[in-house]
Amino acid sequence: MNKENICKFNSNNNDNDDISILNFVLEKNCPSIPILSIKSIFRINIVTDGVGMYNSLSTNIEIKKGDVFITFPSTNFCVTGNSDFEYCYISFVGLKVHSLLERAHIDKKNFIKKDFAFLVPIFKNTLEKVNNLNIDLIAESLILYTLGVFCEDTKTL
């Protein structure tokens, strides 16, 4: 079993202020002990296998395959898991991000969406197709698709 992480960086020099993709990552080697850190970016994360924990200063939440969670800039957090735990994430910034998250009913108190396992193969297959020429297009499309699914999911509220 291959336990190496995959990290693809966006090297395109685009001037897109709406959403700028930084990287697309598959984390297979997660720490088992929480070490909190602060990022200055947004991340859309999906658990692709196993069970882990989202840890912050104020909460520890179990996450499992199919759970999607958004991390916000200036939030102290970490993700931990055992040997079978892995997750994908896309990191991004942009002026349009706040309005997109608001539209999908995502904020710092409502940032984990449970039971979206149908998205796991989409994220993993998409990561395989990403290269230097298309990472910004494909990763942004995946973010928008996922948030669109959340908008559909919240229409019944």
N, C-alpha and C positions, 0 to 999 in steps of 0.2 A: 504494500500500500504506500503510495507516494504522499509524504507528509510535508512537502515543501510548499511554502506560500507562493502565491502568484501575485505580482504587482505590476500593473501596466500604467505608465505615466502619460499624461497628455503633454506632448511637446509642441502641439500646434499653437501658433501665435495668433489666436483670434481675438477680436475686440468685442466679444459678446458680453455685454453687461448683464443680460437677463440671467443666464446661468453659465458659469465657467467651470468646466470639469477639470479636476486636478488629477485624480487617479481612480483606478478600478482594481479592487484587491480581493483575493480569496485568502483568508487567514485560516491556516490549518494547525498552527502551533500557538495556541492561546495560553497565556499564563494561568496557573491554577490558584495563584495568590493575588488578590487585588492590589494593583499599584495604580492609583488614580492619577490622571493627567488632564490637562486642559488643552483643547484644540481651538484654533481660531477659524474653523471651517464647519460647514454642515456635512453630515454623512447620512446616507440612507443605507441601512444595514439589513441583511436578511440571514437568519440562521439556516444554513444549508444541511447541517447534520448534527445530531446529538442534542444534548441539553447543557446549557451554561447559565451564567448569571450576568445581568447588567447591574453594575455596582456604581453608586454615586455617594456623595456625602450624606444624602437624606434617605436613600432607599437601596434595597437589593431585591431585584426582580428576576425570577426564573424565566429563562427564554429557551425555546425549543424549536426544532425544525419547523419552518414555515412562519415563524414570528418575524415581523418587520419592525424595526425601531429607527427613529430619527434621532440623531445627536446634533445638538446646537452648539454654535460657537460660545466660548467662555463658560462651558459646563464641565465641571469636574467629574469624570467618569472613567470606567474601564469595563472591559468584557473579559470574563474568565470562563474556563471550561476544562473538562477532563480530556483524555486522549482522543475520544471520538467526536469532540465538538469542533465545528468549523462554521465560519460565516463569511459572506461576501459584503463588501461595501463599496459605494461610490462616494468620493468626497468632492464637494463643490462649493462655490460661492456665487453670489449674484444678487442684483437688485430685485429680481422677480421672485426670489425664493420665499420671502415672507408672505407675499400674497398667495402663492401656490399652496403653501402649508396651511394658511388660514382657510382657503377654499376646501382643503381636504380635512378640515377640523383637527389639525395637528398643532399642538403647542407644547410647552415644556411640562405640562401636567398630563397631557394626552398624547404621548409620543410612541407608544407601543401598540401595534396592531397584531392581534393573535390569529393564528390559523389561516395563513395565506400560503399554504404549501404548494399550491399550483404555480406560484411565482419562482420556486426554487430552480426547476430546470430552465426556466427562462433566463434567470440571472446567470446560471452556470454556462449555458449554451452561448449566451451573449458574450460572456467573458472570453470564451474561446475564439470568437470572431473578431474581437477588438484588436486593432493594430494602430500604428502611428497616424495613418491617414483617416481613420474613422472613429477613433475613441470619443471625440467630442460629440459627434452626431449620434452614435449608438448609445452612449452612456446617458446623454440628455434625454433621448427618446425613452429609455428604460425608466428614468426618474419620472418623466411625465406620465408614462403608462401606469406606473405603480401608484402615483398620486391620483390619477384618474380612477383607478380601481377603488381607492379609498373614498373618493367622492361618491361613487356609485353605492358603496357599502353604507355610507352615512345618510343616504337619501331616505332610508326607512326610519331614521331616528325621530 
